[in-house]
Each structure stands twice: as C-alpha cells, then as structure tokens.
Amino acid sequence: MTVTETTIGNILTRTTGFLRTVTSHSLQPYRGCSYGNSLCGVGCYVQHNRYVLRGRPWGSFLEVRTNAAESYLAHWESEQAWARRRGLPFSIFCSSSTDPFVPQEARYGVTRSVLEAMLSHPPEELIVQTHSPLVTRELGRLVQLAERCRVRVHVSIETDQERLPGLPPPAASVENRLAACGSLRRTGLFTVVTVAPLLPIADPERFFARIGAVADAVVLDHFIGGDGSPDGARTRQTALPAVMAYLEPQSVSLEYREAMVAVARRHVARVGVNIDGFAGRYLFSKSGIGN
C-alpha cells in the first residue's frame, strides 16, 4: 500500500445521495482505505468511485489529510450556517468513504485531531462509522464530545463468521468488534452495530442476541438498495454475491434481509433498515423511544 500525506481545502463535504437524509455533512480524515483488501473492501461501494480511485486499485493507497483538524475549524462556522439556512441540524458522518480508524491512525492521529477540534467547536450531531475496534482508543474524547453534542458510534459487523470461503479476512475479528461495542456502550455512548452489507449468518438467533447484549441498536442493510444502485448492480460485479449464494442461496435477496430483521427484533432494543437505520430512524423499538 502506498501512503502519502496531503492537505485539503474543506474537510466538510455537504452530503448528497445516500447520506442526504442522514447528516448535513460527511468528513473523511483519509482518502482511500487500508481495509480495501479485507472483507469489507470486497463490497465497498467506494471502489466504483473513479474520482476517489483516480486509476488506482481500491485498497492500494491511503492519502493522509494532515490538516483535517485545521480545515474543520476554518470551515466550522460557515458550514454550520449553511446547514441552518436550510433548516438542517449541523451533523457529520465520519466516515462514508474511508475508515476513521485505519491502522495508520496510530501514527498520524488525523481522526484524533478532528475529535479534539470538535471538543471546542462541536457539530450538533456526530456519527462515527468504523469496522475497527481501534475506535476504543478514543473513548475518552468521544465521551467528552457526547457531553457537547449527540454522538452515535456505528461498528460494522457483517456476519457472525470469521472467514467466508474465497474472500479475504475481515479488517478485525467478530469477537474483537463485539468486545469494542461492549466497551463503548459501558461508557454511555450510544452504540450501533451495522450489519452492512448483510452477509450469510450461521446462527442468527445467537448473533443478534450477542449484539443486543453490547449495542443499543442494530441496522441491517443489503447490497440490493444499499450499494448505491437500486438492484445491487455494483456489488454483482464483485465476487461477493457468488459466495453469499453458495453459503445461503436466499441471502442474495431482500427476503433474507427481512428474515434477519425478524430475528433481530427478538433480541435488540432498536432495529433499523437501510438508510433509515443509518439516520437513527428505527422501525422497531422495545423501549418505544428510538434515539
């Protein structure tokens, strides 16, 4: 993997498309992703983004945005005003096109610096999306930030299986990600497991029971309707659907998602589906309060 350092004009991107009803802005501490060659990279929609790739294979590069915190502070006021003029809360999704906790974060600390900047200049809401248990390194800052704005931490766990035949290993083990969720939740942070994209689950009852023990909510999203194409055409270009069909023929259909939603409802307090789930609009809540 090629790692380079770069700067960016405005780290805050006004959301469009899939994220438009989730947050007003997205924030990418890095361009590219170190997990591009792991399991999550196989179905990652960013691999189809020519603007990001610029002719490079997904998973082969990482651009470190060294001035991300400075850029955030420089544009915080104007972007907050932009959102408010449109009647929107100033809310940030970090991250939609990379992982904020790639291994290189330990060296460069870009995400850490952005969280530090947010402590003095918070958004109204922050959603942190990651595949990595390394998010727990920032527990202290996230807890402090949750005293200043709404914070949700999303941890992706696509399946209960540690390895799927013919596909690369995950960025982190299922066990480590579940443990990370438990650590997040015990501090009082609103913790969400995103089963996205939903892959075949060997023992659904046990899987969702374990999620219910460590998370406040679960979101299920299928590659059909979840990869930026209505029928999952982008993902069908990858090796993922064939492996899914081999393990569980029904898993390549939306009926499988609905079956897993039914199981999740027996074990998790809040259950969300597709974009509504990412936005915190849960279709089912045992407590009746949602988020």
Secondary structure as GFF3:
##gff-version 3
##sequence-region A 1 291
A	DSSP	beta_strand	2	6	.	.	.	ID=ss1
A	DSSP	beta_strand	12	14	.	.	.	ID=ss2
A	DSSP	three_ten_helix	17	19	.	.	.	ID=ss3
A	DSSP	beta_strand	25	27	.	.	.	ID=ss4
A	DSSP	beta_strand	30	32	.	.	.	ID=ss5
A	DSSP	alpha_helix	39	42	.	.	.	ID=ss6
A	DSSP	three_ten_helix	45	48	.	.	.	ID=ss7
A	DSSP	alpha_helix	50	53	.	.	.	ID=ss8
A	DSSP	beta_strand	61	65	.	.	.	ID=ss9
A	DSSP	alpha_helix	68	85	.	.	.	ID=ss10
A	DSSP	beta_strand	91	94	.	.	.	ID=ss11
A	DSSP	alpha_helix	105	108	.	.	.	ID=ss12
A	DSSP	alpha_helix	110	120	.	.	.	ID=ss13
A	DSSP	beta_strand	125	130	.	.	.	ID=ss14
A	DSSP	three_ten_helix	133	138	.	.	.	ID=ss15
A	DSSP	alpha_helix	139	146	.	.	.	ID=ss16
A	DSSP	beta_strand	150	156	.	.	.	ID=ss17
A	DSSP	alpha_helix	174	186	.	.	.	ID=ss18
A	DSSP	beta_strand	190	195	.	.	.	ID=ss19
A	DSSP	alpha_helix	204	214	.	.	.	ID=ss20
A	DSSP	beta_strand	217	220	.	.	.	ID=ss21
A	DSSP	alpha_helix	233	236	.	.	.	ID=ss22
A	DSSP	alpha_helix	240	247	.	.	.	ID=ss23
A	DSSP	three_ten_helix	249	252	.	.	.	ID=ss24
A	DSSP	alpha_helix	254	264	.	.	.	ID=ss25
A	DSSP	beta_strand	270	273	.	.	.	ID=ss26
A	DSSP	alpha_helix	274	278	.	.	.	ID=ss27
A	DSSP	beta_strand	284	285	.	.	.	ID=ss28
###
